[in-house]
Amino acid sequence: MKNRSLLTAREREIFNLLVNDHTTKEIAGRLGISEKTVRNHISNTIQKLGVSGRAQAIVELLRLGELKLN
């Protein structure tokens, strides 16, 4: 049985860019979405993980194997 990812495809895309040091503005431009939408995806992920910020979310996603450092 395949494990289902905790993240949506878009959330994963955003966190992969965040972990590679892209700003919210850069991510929005690159993905063709608004900065508000990027922040909403980040907030949703933080809430799903039960953590209190982007840095903690990245650490937790790495720990869970949901995110990899390139």
NUDRENDO-617062 format. One record per residue (C-alpha): chain; z negated, y negated, x. Coordinates in steps of 0.1 Angstrom, whole numbers, plus 2048, in hexadecimal, padded with zeros to 3 digits. Each point is the difference from the previous one (the first is absolute). Example, Ala and Ser with C-alpha at 12.3 -4.5 7.8 and 13.67 -1.06 7.14 Angstrom:
2
- A / 7B2 / 82D / 87B
- A / 807 / 7DE / 80E
END
This chain:
70
- A / 800 / 800 / 800
- A / 80A / 7DE / 80E
- A / 7E6 / 7E5 / 802
- A / 808 / 7E1 / 7ED
- A / 7FF / 7E0 / 813
- A / 7E4 / 7E7 / 7F8
- A / 819 / 7E4 / 805
- A / 81F / 7F6 / 7ED
- A / 820 / 7FE / 814
- A / 7FE / 7D9 / 7FF
- A / 7DB / 800 / 80B
- A / 808 / 817 / 81D
- A / 81D / 7E9 / 80A
- A / 7EA / 7E2 / 7FF
- A / 7E3 / 810 / 814
- A / 819 / 80D / 81A
- A / 80B / 7DC / 805
- A / 7DD / 7F3 / 800
- A / 7F5 / 819 / 81A
- A / 81D / 7F4 / 815
- A / 7F3 / 7DD / 800
- A / 816 / 7F0 / 7E5
- A / 7F2 / 7E4 / 7EB
- A / 800 / 800 / 7DA
- A / 81C / 7E6 / 801
- A / 815 / 815 / 818
- A / 7FB / 81F / 7EA
- A / 80A / 7ED / 7E1
- A / 820 / 7F3 / 810
- A / 809 / 822 / 80F
- A / 7FB / 812 / 7DF
- A / 80E / 7E5 / 7E9
- A / 7E1 / 7FC / 7EC
- A / 7E7 / 7E4 / 7FC
- A / 7E1 / 7FB / 816
- A / 7EB / 804 / 7E0
- A / 80F / 822 / 7FA
- A / 7F9 / 80B / 824
- A / 7DC / 7F4 / 7FB
- A / 7FD / 813 / 7DF
- A / 80C / 820 / 811
- A / 7E6 / 7FB / 81C
- A / 7E4 / 7F9 / 7E6
- A / 809 / 81F / 7EC
- A / 7FE / 815 / 81F
- A / 7DF / 7F1 / 80B
- A / 7F3 / 807 / 7DD
- A / 80D / 824 / 800
- A / 7EF / 807 / 821
- A / 7DF / 7EF / 7F6
- A / 800 / 7EB / 820
- A / 7FA / 7DA / 805
- A / 81E / 7F4 / 812
- A / 822 / 806 / 811
- A / 7F1 / 80B / 821
- A / 7EA / 81A / 7EF
- A / 81D / 80B / 7EB
- A / 816 / 806 / 81F
- A / 7E4 / 813 / 811
- A / 7FA / 816 / 7E1
- A / 826 / 806 / 7FC
- A / 802 / 80A / 824
- A / 7E2 / 817 / 7FD
- A / 80F / 810 / 7E0
- A / 822 / 805 / 811
- A / 811 / 7E9 / 7E7
- A / 80A / 7E8 / 81C
- A / 80B / 806 / 823
- A / 801 / 7E9 / 81E
- A / 823 / 7FD / 80E
END
